[in-house]
């Protein structure tokens, strides 16, 4: 699929992470979306290491790991910036 598809995938994961974990973010919506994109890459990479999909695969497992990655990065960012 490629790099742009993972960015779109991460954008969706970031929006869902923001929906799951509402609240004020120090960076606003743009930073949350960027964290979602980074979380999709990190979650996809870690998920592929444990067998929950592959980096080039858009399956349910890779979507869940992308959302979890975005949630972890969003929570970490909130802890650092408070």
PDB file of N, CA, C and O in Angstrom:
ATOM      1  N   UNK A   1       0.815  -1.203   0.000  1.00  0.00           N
ATOM      2  CA  UNK A   1       0.000   0.000   0.000  1.00  0.00           C
ATOM      3  C   UNK A   1       0.851   1.257   0.000  1.00  0.00           C
ATOM      4  O   UNK A   1       0.597   2.159  -0.799  1.00  0.00           O
ATOM      5  N   UNK A   2       1.828   1.349   0.845  1.00  0.00           N
ATOM      6  CA  UNK A   2       2.727   2.478   0.773  1.00  0.00           C
ATOM      7  C   UNK A   2       2.616   3.444   1.928  1.00  0.00           C
ATOM      8  O   UNK A   2       1.783   3.314   2.825  1.00  0.00           O
ATOM      9  N   UNK A   3       3.489   4.406   1.860  1.00  0.00           N
ATOM     10  CA  UNK A   3       3.660   5.381   2.926  1.00  0.00           C
ATOM     11  C   UNK A   3       2.410   6.243   3.115  1.00  0.00           C
ATOM     12  O   UNK A   3       1.999   6.476   4.252  1.00  0.00           O
ATOM     13  N   UNK A   4       1.804   6.716   2.041  1.00  0.00           N
ATOM     14  CA  UNK A   4       0.622   7.572   2.153  1.00  0.00           C
ATOM     15  C   UNK A   4      -0.566   6.832   2.746  1.00  0.00           C
ATOM     16  O   UNK A   4      -1.376   7.419   3.464  1.00  0.00           O
ATOM     17  N   UNK A   5      -0.667   5.556   2.447  1.00  0.00           N
ATOM     18  CA  UNK A   5      -1.757   4.769   3.029  1.00  0.00           C
ATOM     19  C   UNK A   5      -1.577   4.636   4.538  1.00  0.00           C
ATOM     20  O   UNK A   5      -2.556   4.673   5.283  1.00  0.00           O
ATOM     21  N   UNK A   6      -0.328   4.480   4.996  1.00  0.00           N
ATOM     22  CA  UNK A   6      -0.079   4.408   6.437  1.00  0.00           C
ATOM     23  C   UNK A   6      -0.341   5.748   7.107  1.00  0.00           C
ATOM     24  O   UNK A   6      -0.755   5.775   8.266  1.00  0.00           O
ATOM     25  N   UNK A   7      -0.114   6.853   6.419  1.00  0.00           N
ATOM     26  CA  UNK A   7      -0.435   8.159   6.982  1.00  0.00           C
ATOM     27  C   UNK A   7      -1.943   8.295   7.156  1.00  0.00           C
ATOM     28  O   UNK A   7      -2.408   8.762   8.195  1.00  0.00           O
ATOM     29  N   UNK A   8      -2.703   7.893   6.153  1.00  0.00           N
ATOM     30  CA  UNK A   8      -4.165   7.922   6.259  1.00  0.00           C
ATOM     31  C   UNK A   8      -4.644   6.987   7.361  1.00  0.00           C
ATOM     32  O   UNK A   8      -5.544   7.331   8.128  1.00  0.00           O
ATOM     33  N   UNK A   9      -4.046   5.814   7.438  1.00  0.00           N
ATOM     34  CA  UNK A   9      -4.368   4.840   8.480  1.00  0.00           C
ATOM     35  C   UNK A   9      -4.072   5.432   9.858  1.00  0.00           C
ATOM     36  O   UNK A   9      -4.860   5.262  10.789  1.00  0.00           O
ATOM     37  N   UNK A  10      -2.950   6.122   9.989  1.00  0.00           N
ATOM     38  CA  UNK A  10      -2.574   6.761  11.245  1.00  0.00           C
ATOM     39  C   UNK A  10      -3.476   7.927  11.590  1.00  0.00           C
ATOM     40  O   UNK A  10      -3.760   8.172  12.762  1.00  0.00           O
ATOM     41  N   UNK A  11      -3.927   8.644  10.581  1.00  0.00           N
ATOM     42  CA  UNK A  11      -4.853   9.743  10.810  1.00  0.00           C
ATOM     43  C   UNK A  11      -6.149   9.225  11.422  1.00  0.00           C
ATOM     44  O   UNK A  11      -6.676   9.811  12.367  1.00  0.00           O
ATOM     45  N   UNK A  12      -6.648   8.145  10.887  1.00  0.00           N
ATOM     46  CA  UNK A  12      -7.868   7.534  11.429  1.00  0.00           C
ATOM     47  C   UNK A  12      -7.615   7.020  12.841  1.00  0.00           C
ATOM     48  O   UNK A  12      -8.454   7.191  13.725  1.00  0.00           O
ATOM     49  N   UNK A  13      -6.463   6.391  13.053  1.00  0.00           N
ATOM     50  CA  UNK A  13      -6.114   5.897  14.393  1.00  0.00           C
ATOM     51  C   UNK A  13      -5.986   7.050  15.375  1.00  0.00           C
ATOM     52  O   UNK A  13      -6.401   6.917  16.527  1.00  0.00           O
ATOM     53  N   UNK A  14      -5.427   8.174  14.956  1.00  0.00           N
ATOM     54  CA  UNK A  14      -5.298   9.339  15.826  1.00  0.00           C
ATOM     55  C   UNK A  14      -6.640   9.932  16.209  1.00  0.00           C
ATOM     56  O   UNK A  14      -6.852  10.314  17.360  1.00  0.00           O
ATOM     57  N   UNK A  15      -7.538  10.008  15.254  1.00  0.00           N
ATOM     58  CA  UNK A  15      -8.877  10.524  15.540  1.00  0.00           C
ATOM     59  C   UNK A  15      -9.605   9.591  16.504  1.00  0.00           C
ATOM     60  O   UNK A  15     -10.263  10.050  17.437  1.00  0.00           O
ATOM     61  N   UNK A  16      -9.488   8.291  16.283  1.00  0.00           N
ATOM     62  CA  UNK A  16     -10.122   7.335  17.197  1.00  0.00           C
ATOM     63  C   UNK A  16      -9.477   7.361  18.585  1.00  0.00           C
ATOM     64  O   UNK A  16     -10.174   7.214  19.590  1.00  0.00           O
ATOM     65  N   UNK A  17      -8.173   7.542  18.653  1.00  0.00           N
ATOM     66  CA  UNK A  17      -7.500   7.642  19.954  1.00  0.00           C
ATOM     67  C   UNK A  17      -7.979   8.877  20.702  1.00  0.00           C
ATOM     68  O   UNK A  17      -8.189   8.827  21.914  1.00  0.00           O
ATOM     69  N   UNK A  18      -8.152   9.972  19.996  1.00  0.00           N
ATOM     70  CA  UNK A  18      -8.672  11.195  20.621  1.00  0.00           C
ATOM     71  C   UNK A  18     -10.101  10.997  21.095  1.00  0.00           C
ATOM     72  O   UNK A  18     -10.492  11.536  22.131  1.00  0.00           O
ATOM     73  N   UNK A  19     -10.872  10.241  20.361  1.00  0.00           N
ATOM     74  CA  UNK A  19     -12.253   9.957  20.741  1.00  0.00           C
ATOM     75  C   UNK A  19     -12.288   9.046  21.969  1.00  0.00           C
ATOM     76  O   UNK A  19     -13.117   9.238  22.859  1.00  0.00           O
ATOM     77  N   UNK A  20     -11.396   8.058  22.023  1.00  0.00           N
ATOM     78  CA  UNK A  20     -11.338   7.135  23.153  1.00  0.00           C
ATOM     79  C   UNK A  20     -10.805   7.829  24.398  1.00  0.00           C
ATOM     80  O   UNK A  20     -11.275   7.566  25.504  1.00  0.00           O
ATOM     81  N   UNK A  21      -9.823   8.719  24.225  1.00  0.00           N
ATOM     82  CA  UNK A  21      -9.192   9.410  25.342  1.00  0.00           C
ATOM     83  C   UNK A  21      -9.401  10.916  25.189  1.00  0.00           C
ATOM     84  O   UNK A  21      -8.477  11.642  24.819  1.00  0.00           O
ATOM     85  N   UNK A  22     -10.632  11.387  25.479  1.00  0.00           N
ATOM     86  CA  UNK A  22     -10.892  12.815  25.290  1.00  0.00           C
ATOM     87  C   UNK A  22     -10.186  13.643  26.365  1.00  0.00           C
ATOM     88  O   UNK A  22      -9.717  13.115  27.373  1.00  0.00           O
ATOM     89  N   UNK A  23     -10.126  14.911  26.132  1.00  0.00           N
ATOM     90  CA  UNK A  23      -9.511  15.824  27.090  1.00  0.00           C
ATOM     91  C   UNK A  23      -8.682  16.852  26.362  1.00  0.00           C
ATOM     92  O   UNK A  23      -8.512  16.808  25.143  1.00  0.00           O
ATOM     93  N   UNK A  24      -8.167  17.788  27.156  1.00  0.00           N
ATOM     94  CA  UNK A  24      -7.329  18.826  26.569  1.00  0.00           C
ATOM     95  C   UNK A  24      -5.946  18.284  26.296  1.00  0.00           C
ATOM     96  O   UNK A  24      -5.313  17.685  27.166  1.00  0.00           O
ATOM     97  N   UNK A  25      -5.489  18.497  25.093  1.00  0.00           N
ATOM     98  CA  UNK A  25      -4.135  18.122  24.720  1.00  0.00           C
ATOM     99  C   UNK A  25      -3.306  19.390  24.605  1.00  0.00           C
ATOM    100  O   UNK A  25      -3.781  20.395  24.078  1.00  0.00           O
ATOM    101  N   UNK A  26      -2.072  19.353  25.093  1.00  0.00           N
ATOM    102  CA  UNK A  26      -1.228  20.546  25.013  1.00  0.00           C
ATOM    103  C   UNK A  26      -0.975  21.026  23.588  1.00  0.00           C
ATOM    104  O   UNK A  26      -0.742  22.217  23.381  1.00  0.00           O
ATOM    105  N   UNK A  27      -1.012  20.146  22.614  1.00  0.00           N
ATOM    106  CA  UNK A  27      -0.692  20.547  21.253  1.00  0.00           C
ATOM    107  C   UNK A  27      -1.894  20.726  20.348  1.00  0.00           C
ATOM    108  O   UNK A  27      -1.740  21.204  19.224  1.00  0.00           O
ATOM    109  N   UNK A  28      -3.069  20.366  20.790  1.00  0.00           N
ATOM    110  CA  UNK A  28      -4.254  20.511  19.972  1.00  0.00           C
ATOM    111  C   UNK A  28      -4.470  19.347  19.016  1.00  0.00           C
ATOM    112  O   UNK A  28      -3.840  18.296  19.142  1.00  0.00           O
ATOM    113  N   UNK A  29      -5.357  19.547  18.071  1.00  0.00           N
ATOM    114  CA  UNK A  29      -5.776  18.492  17.156  1.00  0.00           C
ATOM    115  C   UNK A  29      -4.657  18.062  16.211  1.00  0.00           C
ATOM    116  O   UNK A  29      -4.522  16.874  15.915  1.00  0.00           O
ATOM    117  N   UNK A  30      -3.865  19.002  15.739  1.00  0.00           N
ATOM    118  CA  UNK A  30      -2.803  18.666  14.785  1.00  0.00           C
ATOM    119  C   UNK A  30      -1.769  17.747  15.432  1.00  0.00           C
ATOM    120  O   UNK A  30      -1.342  16.768  14.820  1.00  0.00           O
ATOM    121  N   UNK A  31      -1.365  18.056  16.662  1.00  0.00           N
ATOM    122  CA  UNK A  31      -0.398  17.203  17.360  1.00  0.00           C
ATOM    123  C   UNK A  31      -1.010  15.834  17.626  1.00  0.00           C
ATOM    124  O   UNK A  31      -0.318  14.821  17.528  1.00  0.00           O
ATOM    125  N   UNK A  32      -2.287  15.788  17.959  1.00  0.00           N
ATOM    126  CA  UNK A  32      -2.957  14.503  18.188  1.00  0.00           C
ATOM    127  C   UNK A  32      -2.955  13.663  16.917  1.00  0.00           C
ATOM    128  O   UNK A  32      -2.730  12.454  16.981  1.00  0.00           O
ATOM    129  N   UNK A  33      -3.197  14.270  15.784  1.00  0.00           N
ATOM    130  CA  UNK A  33      -3.181  13.544  14.512  1.00  0.00           C
ATOM    131  C   UNK A  33      -1.770  13.049  14.205  1.00  0.00           C
ATOM    132  O   UNK A  33      -1.588  11.913  13.767  1.00  0.00           O
ATOM    133  N   UNK A  34      -0.772  13.901  14.435  1.00  0.00           N
ATOM    134  CA  UNK A  34       0.609  13.475  14.214  1.00  0.00           C
ATOM    135  C   UNK A  34       0.998  12.333  15.146  1.00  0.00           C
ATOM    136  O   UNK A  34       1.710  11.414  14.741  1.00  0.00           O
ATOM    137  N   UNK A  35       0.535  12.389  16.393  1.00  0.00           N
ATOM    138  CA  UNK A  35       0.778  11.285  17.316  1.00  0.00           C
ATOM    139  C   UNK A  35       0.063  10.020  16.851  1.00  0.00           C
ATOM    140  O   UNK A  35       0.568   8.914  17.045  1.00  0.00           O
ATOM    141  N   UNK A  36      -1.094  10.175  16.246  1.00  0.00           N
ATOM    142  CA  UNK A  36      -1.808   9.026  15.691  1.00  0.00           C
ATOM    143  C   UNK A  36      -1.047   8.386  14.547  1.00  0.00           C
ATOM    144  O   UNK A  36      -0.988   7.162  14.438  1.00  0.00           O
ATOM    145  N   UNK A  37      -0.467   9.214  13.698  1.00  0.00           N
ATOM    146  CA  UNK A  37       0.329   8.686  12.589  1.00  0.00           C
ATOM    147  C   UNK A  37       1.556   7.958  13.127  1.00  0.00           C
ATOM    148  O   UNK A  37       1.877   6.853  12.689  1.00  0.00           O
ATOM    149  N   UNK A  38       2.239   8.592  14.083  1.00  0.00           N
ATOM    150  CA  UNK A  38       3.408   7.940  14.690  1.00  0.00           C
ATOM    151  C   UNK A  38       2.996   6.672  15.432  1.00  0.00           C
ATOM    152  O   UNK A  38       3.713   5.672  15.398  1.00  0.00           O
ATOM    153  N   UNK A  39       1.851   6.709  16.100  1.00  0.00           N
ATOM    154  CA  UNK A  39       1.352   5.529  16.801  1.00  0.00           C
ATOM    155  C   UNK A  39       1.007   4.396  15.859  1.00  0.00           C
ATOM    156  O   UNK A  39       1.188   3.226  16.195  1.00  0.00           O
ATOM    157  N   UNK A  40       0.514   4.736  14.686  1.00  0.00           N
ATOM    158  CA  UNK A  40       0.216   3.700  13.692  1.00  0.00           C
ATOM    159  C   UNK A  40       1.497   3.012  13.238  1.00  0.00           C
ATOM    160  O   UNK A  40       1.532   1.792  13.076  1.00  0.00           O
ATOM    161  N   UNK A  41       2.542   3.798  13.035  1.00  0.00           N
ATOM    162  CA  UNK A  41       3.813   3.197  12.638  1.00  0.00           C
ATOM    163  C   UNK A  41       4.391   2.353  13.772  1.00  0.00           C
ATOM    164  O   UNK A  41       4.809   1.216  13.551  1.00  0.00           O
ATOM    165  N   UNK A  42       4.415   2.905  14.979  1.00  0.00           N
ATOM    166  CA  UNK A  42       4.971   2.165  16.119  1.00  0.00           C
ATOM    167  C   UNK A  42       4.122   0.936  16.430  1.00  0.00           C
ATOM    168  O   UNK A  42       4.653  -0.157  16.627  1.00  0.00           O
ATOM    169  N   UNK A  43       2.813   1.117  16.472  1.00  0.00           N
ATOM    170  CA  UNK A  43       1.928  -0.014  16.740  1.00  0.00           C
ATOM    171  C   UNK A  43       1.994  -1.074  15.662  1.00  0.00           C
ATOM    172  O   UNK A  43       1.984  -2.268  15.960  1.00  0.00           O
ATOM    173  N   UNK A  44       2.062  -0.650  14.419  1.00  0.00           N
ATOM    174  CA  UNK A  44       2.188  -1.610  13.317  1.00  0.00           C
ATOM    175  C   UNK A  44       3.501  -2.369  13.365  1.00  0.00           C
ATOM    176  O   UNK A  44       3.546  -3.570  13.095  1.00  0.00           O
ATOM    177  N   UNK A  45       4.566  -1.664  13.709  1.00  0.00           N
ATOM    178  CA  UNK A  45       5.878  -2.307  13.815  1.00  0.00           C
ATOM    179  C   UNK A  45       5.900  -3.300  14.973  1.00  0.00           C
ATOM    180  O   UNK A  45       6.354  -4.432  14.809  1.00  0.00           O
ATOM    181  N   UNK A  46       5.409  -2.881  16.147  1.00  0.00           N
ATOM    182  CA  UNK A  46       5.379  -3.791  17.292  1.00  0.00           C
ATOM    183  C   UNK A  46       4.401  -4.941  17.065  1.00  0.00           C
ATOM    184  O   UNK A  46       4.670  -6.075  17.461  1.00  0.00           O
ATOM    185  N   UNK A  47       3.284  -4.653  16.439  1.00  0.00           N
ATOM    186  CA  UNK A  47       2.315  -5.701  16.140  1.00  0.00           C
ATOM    187  C   UNK A  47       2.868  -6.738  15.186  1.00  0.00           C
ATOM    188  O   UNK A  47       2.574  -7.926  15.319  1.00  0.00           O
ATOM    189  N   UNK A  48       3.664  -6.303  14.229  1.00  0.00           N
ATOM    190  CA  UNK A  48       4.264  -7.259  13.302  1.00  0.00           C
ATOM    191  C   UNK A  48       5.314  -8.118  14.004  1.00  0.00           C
ATOM    192  O   UNK A  48       5.560  -9.256  13.603  1.00  0.00           O
ATOM    193  N   UNK A  49       5.926  -7.575  15.044  1.00  0.00           N
ATOM    194  CA  UNK A  49       6.923  -8.352  15.794  1.00  0.00           C
ATOM    195  C   UNK A  49       6.283  -9.462  16.624  1.00  0.00           C
ATOM    196  O   UNK A  49       6.895 -10.507  16.844  1.00  0.00           O
ATOM    197  N   UNK A  50       5.039  -9.236  17.089  1.00  0.00           N
ATOM    198  CA  UNK A  50       4.362 -10.248  17.909  1.00  0.00           C
ATOM    199  C   UNK A  50       3.332 -11.049  17.120  1.00  0.00           C
ATOM    200  O   UNK A  50       2.651 -11.903  17.688  1.00  0.00           O
ATOM    201  N   UNK A  51       3.209 -10.787  15.824  1.00  0.00           N
ATOM    202  CA  UNK A  51       2.332 -11.592  14.980  1.00  0.00           C
ATOM    203  C   UNK A  51       0.924 -11.064  14.807  1.00  0.00           C
ATOM    204  O   UNK A  51       0.033 -11.818  14.415  1.00  0.00           O
ATOM    205  N   UNK A  52       0.695  -9.779  15.089  1.00  0.00           N
ATOM    206  CA  UNK A  52      -0.638  -9.189  14.917  1.00  0.00           C
ATOM    207  C   UNK A  52      -0.692  -8.374  13.624  1.00  0.00           C
ATOM    208  O   UNK A  52      -0.936  -7.168  13.662  1.00  0.00           O
ATOM    209  N   UNK A  53      -0.474  -9.001  12.523  1.00  0.00           N
ATOM    210  CA  UNK A  53      -0.476  -8.310  11.235  1.00  0.00           C
ATOM    211  C   UNK A  53       0.938  -7.953  10.830  1.00  0.00           C
ATOM    212  O   UNK A  53       1.889  -8.164  11.583  1.00  0.00           O
ATOM    213  N   UNK A  54       1.062  -7.414   9.644  1.00  0.00           N
ATOM    214  CA  UNK A  54       2.357  -6.985   9.139  1.00  0.00           C
ATOM    215  C   UNK A  54       2.292  -5.512   8.791  1.00  0.00           C
ATOM    216  O   UNK A  54       1.203  -4.949   8.682  1.00  0.00           O
ATOM    217  N   UNK A  55       3.428  -4.886   8.616  1.00  0.00           N
ATOM    218  CA  UNK A  55       3.472  -3.447   8.336  1.00  0.00           C
ATOM    219  C   UNK A  55       2.748  -3.086   7.042  1.00  0.00           C
ATOM    220  O   UNK A  55       2.151  -2.012   6.971  1.00  0.00           O
ATOM    221  N   UNK A  56       2.775  -3.912   6.045  1.00  0.00           N
ATOM    222  CA  UNK A  56       2.115  -3.610   4.789  1.00  0.00           C
ATOM    223  C   UNK A  56       0.685  -4.099   4.727  1.00  0.00           C
ATOM    224  O   UNK A  56       0.014  -3.916   3.712  1.00  0.00           O
ATOM    225  N   UNK A  57       0.207  -4.715   5.791  1.00  0.00           N
ATOM    226  CA  UNK A  57      -1.095  -5.359   5.833  1.00  0.00           C
ATOM    227  C   UNK A  57      -2.079  -4.466   6.582  1.00  0.00           C
ATOM    228  O   UNK A  57      -1.772  -3.971   7.666  1.00  0.00           O
ATOM    229  N   UNK A  58      -3.245  -4.265   6.011  1.00  0.00           N
ATOM    230  CA  UNK A  58      -4.286  -3.506   6.689  1.00  0.00           C
ATOM    231  C   UNK A  58      -5.365  -4.467   7.151  1.00  0.00           C
ATOM    232  O   UNK A  58      -6.404  -4.617   6.507  1.00  0.00           O
ATOM    233  N   UNK A  59      -5.105  -5.107   8.265  1.00  0.00           N
ATOM    234  CA  UNK A  59      -6.059  -6.048   8.833  1.00  0.00           C
ATOM    235  C   UNK A  59      -6.608  -5.472  10.135  1.00  0.00           C
ATOM    236  O   UNK A  59      -6.198  -4.397  10.573  1.00  0.00           O
ATOM    237  N   UNK A  60      -7.529  -6.193  10.738  1.00  0.00           N
ATOM    238  CA  UNK A  60      -8.095  -5.762  12.009  1.00  0.00           C
ATOM    239  C   UNK A  60      -7.017  -5.688  13.079  1.00  0.00           C
ATOM    240  O   UNK A  60      -7.009  -4.763  13.891  1.00  0.00           O
ATOM    241  N   UNK A  61      -6.104  -6.660  13.086  1.00  0.00           N
ATOM    242  CA  UNK A  61      -5.017  -6.666  14.062  1.00  0.00           C
ATOM    243  C   UNK A  61      -4.111  -5.465  13.931  1.00  0.00           C
ATOM    244  O   UNK A  61      -3.712  -4.873  14.934  1.00  0.00           O
ATOM    245  N   UNK A  62      -3.779  -5.097  12.702  1.00  0.00           N
ATOM    246  CA  UNK A  62      -2.919  -3.934  12.510  1.00  0.00           C
ATOM    247  C   UNK A  62      -3.655  -2.640  12.856  1.00  0.00           C
ATOM    248  O   UNK A  62      -3.030  -1.682  13.310  1.00  0.00           O
ATOM    249  N   UNK A  63      -4.965  -2.598  12.649  1.00  0.00           N
ATOM    250  CA  UNK A  63      -5.746  -1.421  13.015  1.00  0.00           C
ATOM    251  C   UNK A  63      -5.802  -1.260  14.526  1.00  0.00           C
ATOM    252  O   UNK A  63      -5.669  -0.149  15.039  1.00  0.00           O
ATOM    253  N   UNK A  64      -5.998  -2.365  15.243  1.00  0.00           N
ATOM    254  CA  UNK A  64      -6.031  -2.314  16.710  1.00  0.00           C
ATOM    255  C   UNK A  64      -4.676  -1.889  17.257  1.00  0.00           C
ATOM    256  O   UNK A  64      -4.608  -1.056  18.160  1.00  0.00           O
ATOM    257  N   UNK A  65      -3.599  -2.450  16.722  1.00  0.00           N
ATOM    258  CA  UNK A  65      -2.276  -2.067  17.212  1.00  0.00           C
ATOM    259  C   UNK A  65      -1.959  -0.607  16.885  1.00  0.00           C
ATOM    260  O   UNK A  65      -1.256   0.053  17.650  1.00  0.00           O
ATOM    261  N   UNK A  66      -2.458  -0.104  15.781  1.00  0.00           N
ATOM    262  CA  UNK A  66      -2.263   1.306  15.442  1.00  0.00           C
ATOM    263  C   UNK A  66      -2.992   2.199  16.442  1.00  0.00           C
ATOM    264  O   UNK A  66      -2.445   3.215  16.871  1.00  0.00           O
ATOM    265  N   UNK A  67      -4.203   1.840  16.814  1.00  0.00           N
ATOM    266  CA  UNK A  67      -4.962   2.619  17.792  1.00  0.00           C
ATOM    267  C   UNK A  67      -4.296   2.552  19.157  1.00  0.00           C
ATOM    268  O   UNK A  67      -4.181   3.570  19.839  1.00  0.00           O
ATOM    269  N   UNK A  68      -3.856   1.367  19.563  1.00  0.00           N
ATOM    270  CA  UNK A  68      -3.169   1.221  20.855  1.00  0.00           C
ATOM    271  C   UNK A  68      -1.875   2.036  20.850  1.00  0.00           C
ATOM    272  O   UNK A  68      -1.555   2.703  21.834  1.00  0.00           O
ATOM    273  N   UNK A  69      -1.141   1.981  19.756  1.00  0.00           N
ATOM    274  CA  UNK A  69       0.079   2.784  19.649  1.00  0.00           C
ATOM    275  C   UNK A  69      -0.213   4.272  19.768  1.00  0.00           C
ATOM    276  O   UNK A  69       0.525   4.995  20.437  1.00  0.00           O
ATOM    277  N   UNK A  70      -1.276   4.735  19.129  1.00  0.00           N
ATOM    278  CA  UNK A  70      -1.657   6.144  19.210  1.00  0.00           C
ATOM    279  C   UNK A  70      -2.080   6.513  20.626  1.00  0.00           C
ATOM    280  O   UNK A  70      -1.754   7.599  21.104  1.00  0.00           O
ATOM    281  N   UNK A  71      -2.803   5.622  21.302  1.00  0.00           N
ATOM    282  CA  UNK A  71      -3.210   5.880  22.685  1.00  0.00           C
ATOM    283  C   UNK A  71      -2.003   5.981  23.603  1.00  0.00           C
ATOM    284  O   UNK A  71      -1.940   6.866  24.456  1.00  0.00           O
ATOM    285  N   UNK A  72      -1.049   5.080  23.432  1.00  0.00           N
ATOM    286  CA  UNK A  72       0.152   5.090  24.269  1.00  0.00           C
ATOM    287  C   UNK A  72       0.945   6.377  24.048  1.00  0.00           C
ATOM    288  O   UNK A  72       1.380   7.013  25.008  1.00  0.00           O
ATOM    289  N   UNK A  73       1.132   6.756  22.791  1.00  0.00           N
ATOM    290  CA  UNK A  73       1.862   7.992  22.512  1.00  0.00           C
ATOM    291  C   UNK A  73       1.116   9.226  23.007  1.00  0.00           C
ATOM    292  O   UNK A  73       1.737  10.166  23.503  1.00  0.00           O
ATOM    293  N   UNK A  74      -0.197   9.232  22.878  1.00  0.00           N
ATOM    294  CA  UNK A  74      -0.995  10.355  23.362  1.00  0.00           C
ATOM    295  C   UNK A  74      -0.910  10.460  24.885  1.00  0.00           C
ATOM    296  O   UNK A  74      -0.761  11.559  25.419  1.00  0.00           O
ATOM    297  N   UNK A  75      -1.003   9.339  25.583  1.00  0.00           N
ATOM    298  CA  UNK A  75      -0.892   9.352  27.048  1.00  0.00           C
ATOM    299  C   UNK A  75       0.504   9.800  27.477  1.00  0.00           C
ATOM    300  O   UNK A  75       0.641  10.592  28.409  1.00  0.00           O
ATOM    301  N   UNK A  76       1.526   9.303  26.811  1.00  0.00           N
ATOM    302  CA  UNK A  76       2.889   9.716  27.129  1.00  0.00           C
ATOM    303  C   UNK A  76       3.110  11.199  26.891  1.00  0.00           C
ATOM    304  O   UNK A  76       3.756  11.872  27.695  1.00  0.00           O
ATOM    305  N   UNK A  77       2.581  11.704  25.800  1.00  0.00           N
ATOM    306  CA  UNK A  77       2.701  13.126  25.483  1.00  0.00           C
ATOM    307  C   UNK A  77       2.002  13.974  26.536  1.00  0.00           C
ATOM    308  O   UNK A  77       2.521  15.011  26.948  1.00  0.00           O
ATOM    309  N   UNK A  78       0.835  13.539  26.967  1.00  0.00           N
ATOM    310  CA  UNK A  78       0.111  14.284  27.998  1.00  0.00           C
ATOM    311  C   UNK A  78       0.883  14.308  29.315  1.00  0.00           C
ATOM    312  O   UNK A  78       0.905  15.328  30.004  1.00  0.00           O
ATOM    313  N   UNK A  79       1.517  13.184  29.665  1.00  0.00           N
ATOM    314  CA  UNK A  79       2.289  13.132  30.909  1.00  0.00           C
ATOM    315  C   UNK A  79       3.518  14.046  30.841  1.00  0.00           C
ATOM    316  O   UNK A  79       3.865  14.702  31.823  1.00  0.00           O
ATOM    317  N   UNK A  80       4.161  14.081  29.690  1.00  0.00           N
ATOM    318  CA  UNK A  80       5.370  14.889  29.545  1.00  0.00           C
ATOM    319  C   UNK A  80       5.040  16.384  29.532  1.00  0.00           C
ATOM    320  O   UNK A  80       5.754  17.181  30.141  1.00  0.00           O
ATOM    321  N   UNK A  81       3.972  16.762  28.848  1.00  0.00           N
ATOM    322  CA  UNK A  81       3.646  18.172  28.653  1.00  0.00           C
ATOM    323  C   UNK A  81       2.850  18.796  29.797  1.00  0.00           C
ATOM    324  O   UNK A  81       2.611  20.003  29.761  1.00  0.00           O
ATOM    325  N   UNK A  82       2.430  18.047  30.797  1.00  0.00           N
ATOM    326  CA  UNK A  82       1.666  18.632  31.909  1.00  0.00           C
ATOM    327  C   UNK A  82       2.538  19.318  32.849  1.00  0.00           C
ATOM    328  O   UNK A  82       2.063  19.867  33.843  1.00  0.00           O
TER     329      UNK A  82
END
